[in-house]
Amino acid sequence: MREITVLSGGVGGARFVRGLLHGIATGSVPGVGADARVTVVANTADDWWLHGLKVCPDLDTVMYTLGDGIDPERGWGRREETWHAKEELAAYGVERAWFGLGDRDLATHLVRTQMLEAGYPLHQVTEALCRRWFSERQNVRLLPMSDDRVETHLVIPDEDSPSGRRAVHFQEYWVRLHAEVPAETVLVVGQDDCSPAPGVLEAITGADLVVLPPSNPVVSVGTILGVPGVREALVATDAPVVGISPIIGGRHVHGMAQQLLATIGVEVSAGGVGRHYGSRRGEGVLDGWLVAEDDADQLDGLHEAGIAAAAVPLLMTDDDATAAMAAAAVSLVRP
């Protein structure tokens, strides 16, 4: 097995890929050679423009995590960060001061924006940025799901609005509102008209294994699957497709999966998410699905839905534990 493709969101997906690369380097993932290449297709529907800068949170979280530049406590942004620019913007009363751009992180957005304005597409910009962070020994490639502008918005109640509701960008919902306001609808603006970035479909159809990591199934993996052609590529690929539950014991480990699964009417459980993705024997995308040991009682329902499933430890406490998850995923679909 030499080509592995991972469809990733931010923190959870990035940590999984780091553990996968660790497992490949240490030889602890069965059937995967030391020369295996990992292609990460990252969600870009969380992207937005802020202070005239193009900010790509999931791309940057993956890039910083794999390049050992991430803040390990927050799980996003740069380590040893300072916040002088953010403080100055707040002092000027600039809008959206609640979204923090750290001084180190700011440089990434400045370079990205300058390249985009010079006419380079996002996938080429991402490749250029990654040259700083990825060593050749890692044998990893990072792709945006699309070069086109796609943005997730949530419709929330608003008693001050004539309609009683308003749409907010994903970042406002998550960072300012902390996902504490019920979302009535998830709107992915521009998704129907976007195209996969160059290399995305080939990374899926040419893979030996495709992994859906424990990222948000609605606004991370879900938005990638919604890019025209991606779901069809997953159905068509000869590679097995295996996923890892982001829900353990009826709760998400990180983020807002619980809130948004409820919004789209999906049962908040490991089995519910697996059935939401569905079996490739039917109209879904999964061959296999890992759940946590606490959710072993949901295996029978997954098997009945045509999905191979197993219960294993799923907490990514360190790179060794995450590599063991990756090994279990491989063993499930390539015994």
Beta strands, then each sheet from edge to edge (+ up, - down):
strand 1: 3-8
strand 2: 37-42
strand 3: 48-50
strand 4: 53-55
strand 5: 140-144
strand 6: 151-157
strand 7: 165-169
strand 8: 185-189
strand 9: 209-212
strand 10: 241-244
strand 11: 247-248
strand 12: 251-252
strand 13: 288-292
strand 14: 308-312
sheet 1: 5+ 2+ 1+ 9+ 10+ 13+ 14+
sheet 2: 3+ 4-
sheet 3: 7+ 6- 8+
sheet 4: 11+ 12-
end
